[in-house]
Amino acid sequence: MSDTLIIIPARYGSTRFPGKPVADLYGKPIIQWVYEACQKAECGDVIIATDDERIAKAAQNFGAKAVMTPSDCPSGTDRIYQAAKGLKADYIINVQGDEPFVLPKTVRAVAELLKTDRHTDISTACIPTVDWDQVDNPNHVKAVLAEDGRALYFSRSVVPYKREKTPQSEKAPYHIHCGIYGYKRAALERFVQLPPSPLERLEKLEQLRALEAGMTIKAVLTVKTGPAIDTPEDLERAKEFVKISKEQ
């Protein structure tokens, strides 16, 4: 039996895009794209954690296991905690249900970091970039990383601030945070017991709760693929990405 469990939290009632997990993307619901990428990672069982029978039924239709969780879970992390409570796994990987183009190798790298670094409580992934359109978008969360990959801060603002414009500073990448986390079980259990923190409330970023509590988050670096889907407009961009990929 694998010591790793991959859980995809999926909520039907998204404010910006209701029904997003089951919206059609080139003949498959978005959640199926995520599930199949996680399956290809081959590092543990994959389940979908949801609060809605429509998502559970869609999962059943494409052969996935869905676990029903309370509708009042305040976050995706609370939802994966509820789903993992009755299942045996030392490492729990949370892959967001709106990341249809997540790379299997990224899922594997996040899991491997968690297993091999005893000081890491939570692992995640970031994309280095100097693309200003991405960096300047508050929906794209930026991570400030130490040299060893430790996360020092996450923000919707542009961080770090490049005070002097030099050829060297212009080449220094920003790091866009990806929607994937790995938790050691003890870290997940600790995290969900913590109250929302002051910085978390300000930025609306739950990973800041872990940093404020002194937990260690480390990131692996990956490459940009297709867009995450937050809005119907993002879905149209995703469709265009698939179309171009198929034509290449």
Secondary structure in CASP SS format (residue, H / E / C, confidence):
PFRMAT SS
TARGET T0000
AUTHOR 0000-0000-0000
METHOD secondary structure of the structure
MODEL  1
M C 1.00
S C 1.00
D C 1.00
T E 1.00
L E 1.00
I E 1.00
I E 1.00
I E 1.00
P E 1.00
A E 1.00
R C 1.00
Y C 1.00
G C 1.00
S C 1.00
T C 1.00
R C 1.00
F C 1.00
P C 1.00
G C 1.00
K H 1.00
P H 1.00
V H 1.00
A C 1.00
D E 1.00
L E 1.00
Y C 1.00
G C 1.00
K E 1.00
P E 1.00
I H 1.00
I H 1.00
Q H 1.00
W H 1.00
V H 1.00
Y H 1.00
E H 1.00
A H 1.00
C H 1.00
Q H 1.00
K H 1.00
A H 1.00
E C 1.00
C C 1.00
G C 1.00
D E 1.00
V E 1.00
I E 1.00
I E 1.00
A E 1.00
T E 1.00
D C 1.00
D C 1.00
E H 1.00
R H 1.00
I H 1.00
A H 1.00
K H 1.00
A H 1.00
A H 1.00
Q H 1.00
N H 1.00
F C 1.00
G C 1.00
A C 1.00
K E 1.00
A E 1.00
V E 1.00
M E 1.00
T C 1.00
P C 1.00
S C 1.00
D C 1.00
C C 1.00
P C 1.00
S C 1.00
G H 1.00
T H 1.00
D H 1.00
R H 1.00
I H 1.00
Y H 1.00
Q H 1.00
A H 1.00
A H 1.00
K C 1.00
G C 1.00
L C 1.00
K C 1.00
A C 1.00
D C 1.00
Y E 1.00
I E 1.00
I E 1.00
N E 1.00
V E 1.00
Q C 1.00
G C 1.00
D C 1.00
E C 1.00
P C 1.00
F C 1.00
V C 1.00
L C 1.00
P H 1.00
K H 1.00
T H 1.00
V H 1.00
R H 1.00
A H 1.00
V H 1.00
A H 1.00
E H 1.00
L H 1.00
L H 1.00
K H 1.00
T H 1.00
D C 1.00
R C 1.00
H C 1.00
T C 1.00
D C 1.00
I E 1.00
S E 1.00
T E 1.00
A E 1.00
C E 1.00
I E 1.00
P E 1.00
T E 1.00
V C 1.00
D C 1.00
W H 1.00
D H 1.00
Q H 1.00
V H 1.00
D C 1.00
N C 1.00
P C 1.00
N C 1.00
H C 1.00
V C 1.00
K E 1.00
A E 1.00
V E 1.00
L E 1.00
A C 1.00
E C 1.00
D C 1.00
G C 1.00
R E 1.00
A E 1.00
L E 1.00
Y E 1.00
F E 1.00
S E 1.00
R C 1.00
S C 1.00
V C 1.00
V C 1.00
P C 1.00
Y C 1.00
K C 1.00
R C 1.00
E C 1.00
K C 1.00
T C 1.00
P H 1.00
Q H 1.00
S H 1.00
E H 1.00
K H 1.00
A C 1.00
P C 1.00
Y E 1.00
H E 1.00
I E 1.00
H E 1.00
C E 1.00
G E 1.00
I E 1.00
Y E 1.00
G E 1.00
Y E 1.00
K E 1.00
R H 1.00
A H 1.00
A H 1.00
L H 1.00
E H 1.00
R H 1.00
F H 1.00
V H 1.00
Q H 1.00
L C 1.00
P C 1.00
P C 1.00
S C 1.00
P H 1.00
L H 1.00
E H 1.00
R H 1.00
L H 1.00
E H 1.00
K C 1.00
L C 1.00
E C 1.00
Q H 1.00
L H 1.00
R H 1.00
A H 1.00
L H 1.00
E H 1.00
A C 1.00
G C 1.00
M C 1.00
T C 1.00
I E 1.00
K E 1.00
A E 1.00
V E 1.00
L E 1.00
T C 1.00
V C 1.00
K C 1.00
T C 1.00
G C 1.00
P C 1.00
A C 1.00
I C 1.00
D C 1.00
T C 1.00
P H 1.00
E H 1.00
D H 1.00
L H 1.00
E H 1.00
R H 1.00
A H 1.00
K H 1.00
E H 1.00
F H 1.00
V H 1.00
K H 1.00
I H 1.00
S H 1.00
K H 1.00
E H 1.00
Q C 1.00
END
